[in-house]
Amino acid sequence: MGLSDNNLTLIQLSLLQKLVATSIFHITNNICIMFCL
């Protein structure tokens, strides 16, 4: 039980990190575009 729970949380964390990274990337991209235009 403990091992499977650990794996699930690790997968969720990695997915969350990917989401955060992509959102930050898009936000910075939008800011750069706004300042450039």
C-alpha positions, 0 to 999 in steps of 0.5 A: 500500500505505502509503495503504491501511494508513494508512486502515485504522489510522485507521479502527481508531483511530476505532473504538477511540476510540468503544469507549473513550468508550462504555465510560467513559460506561457506567462513569461512569453506573454509578458515578453510579447506585451513589452516587445509590441 
